[in-house]
Amino acid sequence: MSFIHIHIHSDSATLQRKFNLNEMHKPGDVVLGGLFEVHYTSAYPETTFTSEPQQPHCTGFDIVGFRNAMTMAFAIEEINKNSNLLPNVTLGYSLYDNCGALVVGLSGALSLASGQEEQFLVQKNCSGIPPVLGIVGDHYSTFSIAISSVLSLYYMPIVSYYATCSCLSDRQRFPTFFRTIPSDAFQVRAMIQILNHFGWTWVGLLVSDDDYGHYVAQSFQSDLILPWDSDTNELKRIVHLIKTSTARVVIVFAHKIHMIQLMQEVVRQNVTGRQWIASETWTTASVLQTAHLTPYLSGTLGIAIRRGEIPGLREFLLKIYPEKSDNGNYNNNLVIFWEFTFQCRFAPAPKDWVEGGGALCTGEEHIENVDTEFLDISNLRPEYNVYKAVYSLAYALNDMLQCKPERGPFREHSCATLQTMEPWQLIHYVQNVNFTTPFGDQVFFDENGDASPIYDIMNWLQLPDGQIKVQTVGEVKRSGFKREELTIDEDKIFWNSESREPPQSVCSESCPPGTRMARNKGQPECCFSCIPCSTGKISKNNNSLECTSCPEDFWSNPQRDHCVPKKTEFLSYHEPLGICLTTASLLGTFICAIVFGIFIYHRRTPIIRANNSELSFLLLVSLKLCFLCSLLFIGRPKLWTCQLRHAAFGISFVLCVSCILVKTMVVLAVFKASKPGGGANLKWFGLMQQRGTVLILTSIQAAICTAWLVSSSPAPHKNTHYYNDKIVFECVVGSTVGFAVLLGYIGVLAILSFLLAFLARNLPDNFNEARLITFSMLSFCAVWVAFVPAYVNSPGKYADAVEVFAILASSFGLLVALFGPKCYIILLKPERNTKKAVMGRLTTNE
């Protein structure tokens, strides 16, 4: 590495060796330094370790980098002409070329900080104005990291116009570093905004093998690194991976030289159909906007430095001419620029150049007659940042020199003076600088030394003649809440595809509503499978990670994207089963009414008078109530129907069975009374005793129902356990014990009636109801014994249907068994409905 060797005498120091650098200088009261990339790269001589190392040789003239350097010269000249800024102070500059090599850039920075005077006096107090008070540069992030690390020891303020590495925002490592370009942290977030805007979730990322690329790779978690040394095999591998990848979008964070090498391999492998996303380093690079790259790079989207306007810059550039110095030599940088622009050589020209018919430069050529990018100021981006960086140092210096004595920011409220100022004093004022450019942009630095972030979004438009025009299609800037605000005009964007539509670049298509994402193990997050939601769960949005359960009263639709109300189920009057049961109930009621009418009409006939007509009428009424109470089990359950249905059912059936029980007991008593000495039995079965017995037995059931309703009343209930997609409306019994006692009491009375009737089955059968009662009770008990298991095992409305069927079946059984034969005789065999017929059989038997 090159170095400066200083030999110190007692009162002076002599510079023993200098760096061999491309440089430009202009004297002034205060000098600002500049580091620019005037050459792309450097050629390194072979190291032998037996002789003094030779310094690198700069190659590849960068016309844009030279224009950046001239922009700093223009800004300083403009400031010197401004009487309101730094009055009575003349700014000078010292500009160095980094030649695209860290060793050269760092050498230039050390030269700026230490000076290159051949000999200078050493003052005892080490006071005096330093060679430069601040530096504009460097171009590369890696160079800026190295230079800032070293020059921070000098407390030298550095304002970069192009170094974007987010690591440079670390105030602990780089306390004197500032920049007028946003950091990569913001650029990465801006890229993410673009990706999100177009829905690109599966993209390729290439970064350069330096600090600029490595910090971006950490943000994106990428491992595709473009080799700095142009490794051909590695480039082939990277391009082949791009070609075979399913990602249609490729982001490249790299410098122009890397993109040139990459695109050479892209053309060789003919990789088309890719949407390229450019970082700010090559978005506006004209060297890539060539005809043979148009099929591959047209339609590129990129982040670009904020464009600005610098009035008077073009006129200044037109006045640049190579001038001879006092020793008769031309400035080296101007000679290189002139020879590059006019394709000529200054004398003495190389022999092969003269022999080949090459032109000689005179220094009198007119630059305005040449079509050169140097004079194109329509798209000033890095130049605008250079302009702002120079003015930042100038305004800071102006604020420092306007300090009022005893009101300064330094020790004991002191101020810096033009004769005693030092670089570290300027840092305070640079941190607090705030001004507005002629273009209208406000310039200030945050606590990390970063400028207010804003980027233009560019698109490479393919013109009809095959050329490329870079156009602005939007911008991304930081809003007031430190969030990125993206504005983009999609109608202006040129897409390099047949459809002229944005490409799709996803690893997995978005999961439609009704499905959820399931991550594929070992693959990136954007690669997933879509699994349908299970029943009862939905997913309304695309790419949901989880399915959402529907509320209790709702269920998922077939598409699993909305919750719909669950179907309700209960024994309805409108469904076939409900209609049939209702019809049967009303039919039974109607038959009871007809039988009741027949009995009323024929109430004085022997057959009715002989069979305890009052109990028969009461039995018909109770049967009618049994038929009607079944209607309470049909329809949507409500509180009053739930409470009334079982009470009405229990009391009606007890009334019915009580009447049958009393009739059975009366039959037995009558036939026993017909025997000698049996008359005393009838006094216990008179009319009042019969009514009282029925009333008492029915009142017991009423008391059971009352206690049940008061203690644990039946209530309507929405049952969601029978079916997942249905709500079954049912009446819960409340107290199972109460319901069991109600049914058990009916069962006891029914069994007692059956046993008594069974005992009386062999009595004389002329109007002996014992056999009919036996049969009716047998059918009644059979129905209700079968009811219990059927009721327990029937879900929802079918439980109600089973209970209604049991009520109707047992009621029809009693009605037919007890009143069918009587009606048959009354209506069809009236000759048997006489006293003689009724009494005849009895006489014969006696």
C-alpha positions in Angstrom: 0.0 0.0 0.0 1.3 3.5 -0.8 2.2 5.7 2.1 3.5 9.2 3.0 6.9 9.3 4.6 7.5 12.5 6.5 11.0 13.4 7.9 10.8 15.8 10.8 13.6 18.2 11.7 13.6 20.4 14.8 11.4 23.1 13.4 10.3 21.8 10.0 9.0 18.7 8.2 9.9 17.4 4.8 7.6 15.2 2.6 9.8 12.3 1.5 7.4 10.6 -0.8 4.0 11.5 -2.4 1.1 9.5 -3.7 0.9 9.4 -7.5 -2.7 10.6 -7.9 -5.0 12.2 -10.5 -5.9 15.5 -8.9 -7.2 19.0 -9.5 -6.7 22.0 -7.2 -7.9 25.5 -6.7 -6.6 27.6 -3.9 -8.8 29.5 -1.4 -9.1 30.8 2.1 -10.7 27.5 3.0 -10.3 24.4 1.0 -12.8 21.6 0.6 -11.7 18.1 -0.5 -13.4 15.9 -3.0 -13.1 12.2 -3.9 -14.6 11.0 -7.2 -14.6 8.1 -9.5 -13.1 9.6 -12.6 -11.8 6.1 -13.8 -13.7 2.8 -13.5 -10.9 0.6 -12.3 -7.2 0.3 -11.8 -4.5 -2.0 -13.1 -2.2 -3.4 -10.3 1.4 -4.0 -11.1 3.0 -7.2 -10.0 4.5 -7.2 -6.5 8.1 -8.5 -6.3 9.0 -7.6 -2.8 12.5 -6.8 -4.0 11.8 -3.2 -5.1 9.6 -0.3 -4.1 6.0 -1.1 -4.9 4.5 0.6 -7.9 1.2 2.4 -7.6 -1.9 1.2 -9.5 -2.5 2.6 -13.0 -6.0 4.1 -13.6 -8.0 2.8 -16.6 -11.4 3.3 -18.1 -12.3 6.9 -18.1 -15.8 7.6 -16.5 -17.3 10.7 -18.1 -20.1 10.8 -15.6 -17.7 10.6 -12.7 -15.7 13.4 -14.2 -18.9 15.5 -14.5 -19.5 14.8 -10.8 -16.1 16.3 -10.0 -16.8 19.3 -12.2 -20.1 19.8 -10.5 -18.2 20.3 -7.2 -16.0 22.8 -8.9 -19.0 24.6 -10.3 -20.7 24.7 -6.9 -17.6 26.3 -5.2 -17.4 28.9 -8.0 -21.1 29.7 -7.5 -20.7 30.0 -3.8 -17.7 32.4 -4.3 -19.9 34.6 -6.4 -22.7 34.7 -3.8 -22.2 37.7 -1.6 -24.8 36.4 0.9 -23.0 33.1 1.5 -19.5 33.2 3.0 -18.8 36.9 2.3 -15.1 37.8 2.2 -14.2 34.1 2.2 -12.9 32.4 -0.9 -13.4 28.6 -1.1 -10.9 26.4 -2.9 -10.9 22.7 -3.7 -8.7 19.7 -3.9 -10.2 16.9 -6.0 -8.8 13.4 -6.3 -9.7 10.4 -8.5 -10.2 7.1 -6.6 -9.8 5.1 -9.9 -12.3 2.5 -8.6 -9.7 1.1 -6.2 -9.8 1.3 -2.4 -6.1 1.8 -2.1 -6.2 4.8 -4.4 -9.3 6.3 -2.7 -7.8 5.9 0.7 -4.5 7.4 -0.5 -6.4 10.4 -1.8 -8.3 10.8 1.5 -5.0 10.8 3.5 -3.5 13.3 1.1 -6.5 15.6 1.8 -6.2 15.2 5.5 -2.4 15.5 5.7 -1.6 17.8 2.8 1.1 17.3 0.2 3.3 20.3 0.7 6.9 19.5 0.1 8.0 21.2 3.3 6.2 22.9 6.1 6.9 24.5 9.5 6.0 22.6 12.6 4.4 24.9 15.2 4.8 24.1 18.8 1.1 24.3 19.6 0.2 22.4 16.4 -2.2 25.2 15.4 -3.0 26.4 11.9 -5.6 25.8 9.3 -5.7 22.2 8.1 -5.2 21.3 4.4 -9.0 20.8 4.0 -11.8 21.5 6.3 -14.3 18.9 5.0 -14.5 16.3 2.2 -17.2 15.5 -0.3 -17.2 11.8 -1.2 -16.5 9.0 -1.6 -18.5 7.3 -4.4 -18.4 3.7 -3.0 -19.8 2.5 0.3 -16.8 0.3 0.9 -14.4 3.2 0.3 -16.5 5.5 2.5 -16.3 2.9 5.3 -12.6 2.7 5.2 -12.0 6.5 4.7 -14.5 7.5 7.4 -13.0 5.0 9.8 -9.5 6.6 9.4 -10.5 10.2 9.0 -12.8 10.1 12.0 -9.5 10.1 14.0 -8.9 13.6 12.4 -12.6 14.5 13.2 -12.9 15.4 9.6 -16.5 15.9 8.4 -17.3 13.7 5.3 -20.4 14.3 3.2 -20.9 11.5 0.7 -23.1 11.9 -2.4 -23.3 8.2 -3.4 -22.4 5.8 -0.5 -25.7 4.2 0.5 -24.6 1.3 2.9 -26.9 1.4 5.9 -24.0 0.6 8.1 -22.7 4.1 7.6 -25.7 5.4 9.8 -23.9 3.9 12.8 -22.9 7.0 14.8 -20.7 5.0 17.1 -18.5 3.8 14.2 -18.8 6.8 11.9 -19.3 9.9 14.0 -18.2 12.4 11.3 -20.0 10.8 8.3 -22.9 12.5 6.5 -24.6 11.9 3.2 -27.0 13.5 0.8 -28.3 10.2 -0.6 -30.7 7.9 1.3 -29.3 4.8 2.9 -29.8 1.3 1.6 -32.1 0.6 4.5 -34.6 3.0 2.9 -33.8 1.8 -0.6 -34.6 -1.8 0.6 -37.9 -0.7 2.1 -38.7 1.2 -1.1 -38.0 -2.0 -3.1 -40.3 -3.9 -0.8 -43.0 -1.3 -1.4 -42.7 -1.9 -5.2 -42.8 -5.7 -4.8 -45.9 -5.5 -2.6 -47.6 -3.1 -5.0 -47.3 -5.6 -7.9 -47.8 -8.7 -5.7 -44.3 -10.1 -6.5 -43.5 -12.4 -3.6 -41.0 -14.8 -5.3 -38.0 -12.8 -6.7 -34.4 -13.3 -7.3 -31.8 -11.1 -5.7 -28.2 -10.4 -6.9 -25.8 -8.3 -4.9 -22.2 -7.3 -5.4 -19.5 -8.8 -3.3 -18.7 -5.7 -1.2 -20.2 -3.9 1.7 -22.8 -2.3 -0.5 -24.1 -5.7 -1.5 -23.5 -7.6 1.8 -25.7 -5.3 3.9 -28.5 -5.6 1.3 -28.1 -9.3 1.3 -28.6 -9.4 5.0 -31.9 -7.4 4.6 -33.2 -9.8 2.0 -31.6 -13.0 3.2 -29.9 -13.6 -0.2 -26.9 -15.8 -0.9 -26.4 -14.9 -4.6 -23.3 -12.7 -4.7 -21.9 -11.3 -7.9 -18.2 -11.9 -7.9 -16.1 -8.7 -7.7 -13.3 -10.3 -9.7 -15.4 -11.3 -12.7 -15.2 -15.1 -12.0 -16.6 -16.5 -15.3 -17.7 -19.8 -13.8 -19.6 -18.1 -11.0 -21.3 -15.8 -13.4 -22.4 -18.8 -15.6 -23.8 -20.5 -12.5 -25.7 -17.4 -11.4 -27.2 -16.7 -14.8 -28.1 -20.4 -15.3 -29.9 -20.3 -11.9 -31.8 -17.2 -13.1 -32.7 -19.0 -16.3 -34.1 -22.1 -14.6 -35.8 -20.4 -11.6 -39.5 -19.9 -11.6 -39.0 -16.3 -10.3 -39.8 -13.8 -13.1 -38.5 -10.8 -11.2 -34.8 -10.2 -10.5 -33.4 -7.5 -8.2 -29.8 -6.4 -8.7 -27.9 -4.4 -6.1 -24.6 -3.9 -7.9 -22.4 -1.4 -9.6 -22.3 -0.7 -13.4 -19.2 -2.7 -14.0 -20.9 -5.8 -12.4 -24.0 -5.3 -14.5 -22.0 -5.1 -17.7 -20.3 -8.4 -16.8 -23.6 -10.0 -15.8 -25.5 -8.9 -18.9 -22.7 -10.3 -21.2 -23.5 -13.7 -19.7 -27.2 -13.1 -19.9 -27.0 -12.4 -23.6 -24.8 -15.5 -24.1 -27.3 -17.7 -22.4 -30.2 -15.8 -24.0 -32.2 -15.3 -20.7 -35.3 -13.4 -21.7 -38.7 -12.8 -20.1 -37.3 -11.5 -16.8 -38.4 -8.3 -15.1 -35.2 -6.6 -13.8 -35.3 -4.3 -10.8 -32.4 -1.9 -10.6 -30.7 -0.3 -7.6 -29.8 3.3 -7.7 -26.2 2.5 -8.9 -27.3 1.4 -12.4 -30.8 2.6 -12.9 -29.7 5.5 -15.1 -26.5 3.9 -16.5 -26.4 4.8 -20.2 -23.6 2.2 -20.7 -26.3 -0.5 -20.3 -28.9 1.3 -22.6 -27.5 -0.2 -25.8 -29.3 -1.8 -28.7 -28.0 -5.3 -28.1 -29.3 -5.2 -24.5 -32.7 -3.8 -25.3 -34.4 -7.2 -25.7 -33.3 -8.1 -22.2 -33.4 -4.9 -20.2 -36.3 -2.9 -21.7 -39.1 -2.6 -19.1 -36.6 -2.5 -16.2 -37.9 -0.8 -13.1 -35.5 0.9 -10.8 -34.8 3.2 -7.9 -33.0 6.4 -8.8 -31.6 9.2 -6.9 -33.8 12.3 -6.8 -33.4 14.3 -10.0 -32.5 17.9 -9.6 -31.8 21.0 -11.7 -28.6 23.1 -11.4 -28.9 26.4 -13.3 -25.7 27.5 -14.9 -24.0 24.1 -14.8 -24.0 23.5 -18.6 -22.5 26.9 -19.2 -19.7 26.1 -16.7 -19.0 22.8 -18.4 -18.7 24.5 -21.8 -15.9 26.7 -20.4 -13.7 23.7 -19.4 -10.5 23.7 -21.4 -7.1 22.1 -20.8 -4.8 24.9 -19.8 -1.0 24.7 -19.4 0.4 25.2 -16.0 3.4 27.3 -15.1 5.7 24.4 -16.0 4.1 24.1 -19.4 2.2 20.9 -18.7 -1.5 20.3 -19.1 -3.6 19.1 -16.1 -3.6 15.4 -16.3 -7.4 14.9 -15.7 -8.3 17.5 -18.2 -6.0 15.9 -20.8 -7.7 12.6 -20.2 -11.1 14.1 -20.5 -10.2 16.0 -23.7 -8.6 13.0 -25.4 -11.6 10.9 -24.4 -14.1 13.4 -25.8 -12.4 14.3 -29.0 -10.7 11.0 -29.7 -7.3 12.6 -30.1 -3.9 12.7 -28.4 -1.8 15.6 -27.1 1.8 15.8 -28.2 4.0 13.9 -27.8 1.5 11.2 -29.0 2.3 7.5 -28.9 4.1 6.3 -32.0 1.5 3.7 -32.9 -1.2 6.4 -32.6 0.5 8.6 -35.1 1.3 5.7 -37.4 -2.4 4.7 -37.3 -3.5 8.1 -38.5 -4.8 9.2 -35.1 -5.6 12.9 -34.6 -3.6 15.2 -32.4 -5.3 17.4 -29.8 -4.7 21.2 -30.0 -6.7 22.2 -26.9 -8.7 24.6 -29.2 -11.5 22.1 -30.0 -15.0 23.2 -29.3 -16.8 20.8 -27.0 -20.3 22.1 -27.9 -19.8 20.6 -31.4 -19.5 17.1 -29.9 -22.4 14.8 -29.0 -21.2 13.9 -25.5 -22.9 12.7 -22.4 -20.8 15.2 -20.5 -23.1 18.1 -21.5 -26.4 16.2 -20.9 -27.8 17.8 -17.8 -31.4 16.7 -18.3 -31.0 14.0 -15.8 -28.9 15.3 -12.9 -29.0 12.8 -10.1 -25.6 12.1 -8.4 -24.5 15.6 -9.6 -27.4 17.1 -7.7 -26.3 15.2 -4.5 -22.7 16.5 -5.1 -24.2 20.0 -5.3 -26.1 19.6 -2.1 -23.1 18.1 -0.3 -20.9 21.1 -1.2 -23.6 23.6 -0.1 -24.0 21.7 3.2 -20.4 22.3 4.0 -20.6 25.9 2.8 -23.7 26.7 4.9 -22.1 25.0 7.9 -18.9 27.1 7.5 -21.0 30.2 7.0 -22.9 29.5 10.3 -19.7 28.8 12.1 -18.1 32.1 11.0 -21.2 34.1 12.0 -20.9 32.9 15.6 -21.2 35.7 18.1 -18.5 35.9 20.7 -19.4 34.4 24.1 -22.4 32.7 22.4 -20.6 29.9 20.7 -21.3 26.2 21.1 -17.8 25.3 22.2 -15.9 25.5 25.6 -16.7 28.6 27.5 -19.2 29.6 24.8 -16.3 30.3 22.4 -16.5 30.5 18.6 -14.2 29.4 15.8 -12.4 31.9 13.7 -11.1 31.7 10.2 -7.6 31.6 11.5 -8.1 29.0 14.2 -11.0 26.8 13.0 -10.6 23.0 12.9 -12.6 20.3 11.2 -14.1 19.0 14.4 -15.7 22.4 15.0 -17.4 22.2 11.6 -19.1 18.9 12.5 -21.4 20.6 14.9 -22.7 23.0 12.3 -23.0 20.4 9.6 -25.3 18.4 11.9 -27.5 21.4 12.3 -27.4 22.7 8.7 -30.8 23.4 7.1 -31.3 25.1 3.8 -33.3 25.0 0.6 -31.8 24.4 -2.9 -32.8 26.5 -5.9 -34.7 23.4 -7.1 -36.9 23.7 -3.9 -35.6 20.7 -1.9 -34.9 21.1 1.8 -31.6 19.8 2.9 -30.9 18.7 6.5 -29.4 15.7 8.3 -31.0 13.5 11.0 -29.3 12.2 14.1 -27.5 9.5 12.0 -26.2 11.9 9.4 -28.8 10.8 6.8 -30.6 13.2 4.5 -34.4 13.2 4.1 -35.0 10.1 2.0 -36.7 10.3 -1.4 -36.2 8.3 -4.5 -37.6 8.5 -8.1 -39.0 5.3 -9.6 -37.7 4.8 -13.2 -38.8 2.7 -16.1 -36.8 1.7 -19.2 -39.1 2.6 -22.1 -38.3 0.9 -25.4 -38.8 3.4 -28.3 -39.9 2.4 -31.8 -36.4 2.6 -33.1 -35.1 0.1 -30.5 -33.5 2.7 -28.3 -34.2 3.0 -24.6 -35.5 6.0 -22.8 -35.4 6.1 -19.0 -38.6 7.8 -17.7 -39.9 8.7 -14.3 -43.0 6.8 -13.3 -43.3 7.5 -9.6 -41.6 8.3 -6.4 -41.2 6.8 -2.9 -40.5 9.0 0.1 -40.7 9.0 3.8 -44.0 10.3 5.2 -44.5 12.1 8.4 -44.8 8.9 10.4 -41.5 7.5 9.1 -43.3 5.2 6.8 -42.6 4.7 3.1 -45.1 6.4 0.8 -45.2 5.0 -2.7 -46.7 6.9 -5.7 -46.6 5.1 -9.0 -48.3 5.7 -12.4 -48.9 2.2 -13.8 -50.2 3.6 -17.1 -46.8 5.0 -18.0 -44.9 1.8 -17.3 -43.5 -0.2 -20.3 -43.6 -3.9 -19.7 -41.3 -6.1 -21.7 -43.9 -8.8 -22.5 -46.3 -9.6 -25.2 -49.3 -8.8 -23.0 -47.8 -5.5 -21.8 -49.0 -6.4 -18.4 -47.0 -6.8 -15.1 -45.5 -10.3 -14.9 -46.6 -12.7 -12.2 -43.7 -13.8 -9.9 -44.9 -15.9 -7.1 -43.7 -19.3 -5.8 -47.2 -20.3 -5.0 -50.5 -18.8 -6.3 -52.5 -17.0 -3.7 -54.8 -19.3 -1.7 -58.4 -18.6 -2.6 -61.0 -17.8 0.0 -62.1 -21.0 1.8 -58.5 -22.3 2.1 -55.6 -21.6 4.3 -51.8 -21.6 3.7 -49.7 -24.5 4.9 -45.9 -23.8 4.8 -43.8 -26.2 2.8 -41.1 -27.5 5.0 -37.6 -26.4 3.9 -38.9 -23.8 1.4 -39.2 -20.0 1.7 -42.3 -18.5 3.3 -43.8 -17.6 0.0 -43.9 -21.3 -1.0 -46.9 -23.0 0.4 -49.8 -25.3 -0.2 -53.5 -24.4 0.0 -55.6 -26.6 2.3 -59.4 -26.3 2.4 -60.9 -25.1 5.6 -62.6 -27.8 7.6 -66.4 -27.7 8.0 -67.5 -24.9 10.3 -64.5 -22.8 9.5 -64.0 -20.1 6.9 -61.3 -18.0 5.3 -62.4 -14.8 3.7 -59.1 -13.4 2.6 -56.4 -14.7 0.3 -53.4 -16.3 1.9 -54.9 -16.7 5.4 -52.7 -18.6 7.8 -55.6 -19.9 9.8 -59.3 -20.7 9.2 -61.7 -18.9 11.4 -64.4 -20.8 13.3 -67.9 -19.6 12.6 -70.0 -18.3 15.6 -72.2 -20.8 17.4 -75.3 -20.1 15.4 -73.6 -20.0 12.0 -72.0 -22.5 9.7 -69.6 -22.4 6.7 -71.1 -22.2 3.2 -70.0 -24.9 0.7 -67.2 -22.6 -0.5 -65.9 -22.1 3.1 -65.6 -18.3 2.5 -68.6 -17.0 4.5 -70.5 -18.0 7.6 -74.2 -18.5 7.0 -76.9 -19.0 9.6 -77.3 -22.6 10.5 -80.5 -24.4 9.4 -83.0 -24.7 12.1 -84.9 -27.9 12.8 -88.0 -28.6 14.8 -91.2 -30.4 14.2 -93.0 -28.0 11.9 -96.6 -27.7 10.8 -95.3 -27.2 7.2 -93.3 -30.4 6.7 -94.9 -33.7 5.8 -94.3 -35.4 9.1 -95.8 -32.4 11.0 -98.7 -32.3 8.6 -99.4 -36.0 9.1 -99.3 -35.8 12.8 -101.4 -32.6 12.9 -104.0 -34.3 10.6 -104.1 -37.4 12.8 -104.5 -35.2 15.9 -107.4 -33.3 14.5 -108.9 -36.4 13.1 -108.8 -38.0 16.5 -110.4 -34.9 18.0 -113.0 -34.9 15.3 -113.8 -38.6 15.9 -114.1 -37.9 19.6 -116.5 -35.1 18.9 -118.6 -37.4 16.6 -118.6 -40.2 19.2 -119.5 -37.6 21.9 -122.4 -36.4 19.7 -123.6 -40.0 19.1 -123.5 -40.7 22.8 -125.4 -37.5 23.6 -128.0 -38.3 21.0 -128.4 -41.9 22.2 -127.8 -41.1 25.8 -131.1 -42.7 26.9 -130.5 -46.0 25.1 -129.8 -49.1 27.2 -126.3 -49.6 26.0 -125.1 -46.2 27.0 -127.0 -46.1 30.3 -125.7 -49.6 31.2 -122.0 -48.5 30.7 -121.8 -45.6 33.1 -122.6 -42.8 30.8 -121.1 -40.0 32.9 -117.7 -41.7 33.0 -118.0 -42.4 29.2 -118.6 -38.7 28.5 -115.7 -37.7 30.8 -113.5 -40.3 29.1 -114.4 -38.9 25.7 -113.5 -35.4 26.8 -110.2 -36.6 28.2 -109.4 -38.4 25.0 -110.2 -35.2 23.0 -107.7 -33.4 25.3 -105.1 -36.1 24.6 -105.5 -35.6 20.9 -105.3 -31.9 21.2 -102.3 -31.8 23.6 -100.2 -33.4 20.9 -100.5 -30.2 18.9 -98.3 -28.5 21.6 -95.4 -30.7 20.4 -95.6 -29.4 16.9 -94.1 -25.9 16.0 -91.1 -24.0 17.1 -90.7 -24.5 20.9 -91.5 -21.5 23.1 -91.4 -21.2 26.8 -95.2 -21.5 27.3 -95.5 -24.4 24.9 -92.6 -26.3 26.6 -94.2 -25.8 30.0 -97.7 -26.6 28.9 -97.1 -29.6 26.6 -96.0 -32.1 29.3 -98.4 -30.8 31.9 -101.3 -31.0 29.5 -100.2 -34.4 28.3 -99.8 -35.7 31.9 -103.0 -34.4 33.2 -105.1 -35.4 30.1 -103.8 -39.0 30.2 -104.2 -39.3 34.0 -107.8 -38.1 33.6 -108.3 -40.6 30.8 -106.7 -43.6 32.7 -108.5 -42.6 35.9 -111.9 -42.8 34.2 -110.9 -46.2 32.8 -109.7 -47.3 36.2 -113.0 -46.2 37.9 -115.1 -47.9 35.1 -113.2 -51.1 35.7 -113.8 -50.9 39.4 -117.5 -50.2 38.9 -117.8 -53.2 36.6 -116.3 -55.4 39.2 -118.5 -53.9 41.9 -121.7 -54.3 39.9 -121.1 -57.9 39.1 -120.1 -58.7 42.7 -123.3 -56.9 43.8 -125.4 -59.1 41.5 -124.4 -62.1 43.7 -126.1 -62.9 46.9 -124.8 -60.7 49.7 -122.8 -58.4 47.4 -125.0 -55.4 47.5 -122.9 -53.7 50.1 -120.1 -53.2 47.6 -122.1 -50.7 45.5 -122.3 -48.1 48.3 -118.6 -47.4 47.8 -119.0 -46.8 44.1 -121.8 -44.3 43.9 -121.8 -41.4 41.5 -120.1 -39.0 44.0 -117.4 -41.6 44.8 -116.6 -42.1 41.1 -116.3 -38.3 40.6 -114.2 -37.9 43.7 -111.9 -40.8 42.7 -111.3 -39.3 39.3 -110.7 -35.9 40.8 -108.3 -37.1 43.4 -106.3 -39.2 41.0 -106.1 -36.3 38.5 -105.2 -33.8 41.2 -102.2 -35.9 42.2 -100.9 -35.6 38.6 -101.7 -31.8 38.7 -99.6 -31.5 41.9 -96.7 -33.4 40.3 -96.8 -31.1 37.3 -97.0 -28.0 39.5 -94.0 -29.1 41.6 -92.1 -29.9 38.4 -92.8 -26.5 36.7 -91.9 -24.6 39.9 -88.7 -26.4 40.7 -87.2 -27.0 37.3 -89.4 -25.9 34.5 -89.0 -27.2 30.9 -87.6 -24.5 28.6 -86.8 -24.1 24.9 -83.2 -24.9 24.0 -81.0 -24.6 20.9 -79.2 -27.8 20.6 -76.0 -27.7 18.4 -74.7 -31.1 19.4 -76.9 -33.3 17.2 -75.7 -31.8 13.9 -72.8 -29.5 13.1 -74.7 -27.5 10.5 -78.1 -27.4 12.1 -79.7 -25.9 15.2 -82.3 -28.2 16.7 -84.9 -26.4 18.7 -86.2 -28.6 21.4 -87.7 -28.4 24.9 -85.5 -29.7 27.6 -87.4 -31.3 30.4 -85.6 -29.4 33.0 -86.0 -32.1 35.7 -85.6 -35.6 34.5 -87.0 -36.8 37.8 -90.1 -34.7 37.4 -90.7 -36.1 33.9 -90.1 -39.7 35.1 -92.5 -39.3 38.0 -95.2 -37.9 35.6 -94.8 -40.9 33.2 -94.5 -43.3 36.1 -97.7 -42.2 37.7 -99.5 -42.7 34.4 -97.9 -46.1 34.1 -99.0 -47.1 37.6 -102.6 -46.2 36.9 -102.5 -47.9 33.5 -101.0 -51.1 35.0 -103.6 -51.1 37.8 -106.4 -50.7 35.3 -105.0 -53.5 33.2 -104.7 -55.9 36.2 -108.3 -55.1 37.3 -109.7 -55.5 33.8 -107.7 -58.8 33.4 -109.3 -60.1 36.6 -112.8 -59.3 35.2 -112.2 -60.7 31.8 -114.4 -63.9 32.5 -117.4 -62.1 33.8 -120.6 -62.3 31.6 -119.8 -60.4 28.4 -123.1 -58.7 27.6 -121.8 -55.1 27.9 -119.0 -56.2 30.1 -116.3 -53.8 29.3 -113.6 -55.7 31.2 -112.3 -57.4 28.0 -112.3 -54.2 26.1 -110.6 -52.3 28.9 -108.0 -55.2 29.1 -107.3 -54.9 25.4 -107.2 -51.1 25.4 -104.8 -51.1 28.4 -102.6 -53.8 26.9 -102.2 -51.7 23.7 -101.7 -48.5 25.8 -98.9 -50.1 27.9 -97.3 -51.6 24.8 -97.2 -48.2 23.1 -95.7 -46.4 26.1 -93.2 -49.2 26.8 -92.0 -49.0 23.2 -92.0 -45.2 23.6 -89.2 -44.9 26.2 -86.3 -46.4 24.1 -87.6 -44.8 20.9 -87.7 -41.4 22.6 -84.3 -41.7 24.2 -82.6 -42.7 20.8 -84.4 -40.2 18.6 -82.6 -36.9 18.0 -84.2 -33.5 17.7 -87.6 -33.2 16.2 -87.9 -37.0 15.9 -88.1 -37.2 19.7 -91.1 -34.9 19.6 -92.5 -36.9 16.7 -92.1 -40.2 18.7 -93.9 -38.7 21.7 -96.7 -37.3 19.5 -97.0 -40.7 17.8 -97.2 -42.4 21.2 -99.9 -40.0 22.3 -101.9 -40.5 19.1 -101.5 -44.2 19.0 -102.5 -44.8 22.6 -105.4 -42.4 22.3 -106.7 -44.0 19.1 -106.2 -47.4 20.8 -108.4 -46.4 23.7 -110.9 -44.7 21.5 -111.4 -47.6 19.2 -111.2 -50.3 21.9 -113.6 -48.7 24.3 -116.1 -46.9 22.0 -115.8 -48.8 18.7 -118.0 -51.7 19.7 -120.7 -49.4 21.2 -120.8 -47.2 18.2 -121.1 -50.3 16.0 -124.1 -51.5 17.9 -125.7 -48.1 18.1 -125.3 -47.3 14.5 -125.2 -50.6 12.7 -126.9 -53.1 15.1 -129.7 -51.1 16.7 -131.7 -54.2 17.4 -129.1 -55.1 20.0 -129.5 -51.7 21.7 -132.5 -52.8 23.8 -133.1 -53.6 27.4 -134.1 -57.1 26.5 -130.9 -57.6 24.5 -128.9 -56.1 27.2 -130.5 -58.2 30.0 -131.1 -61.4 28.0 -127.6 -62.8 28.1 -127.5 -62.1 31.8 -130.7 -64.1 32.4 -129.5 -67.0 30.4 -126.3 -67.1 32.3 -128.2 -67.1 35.6 
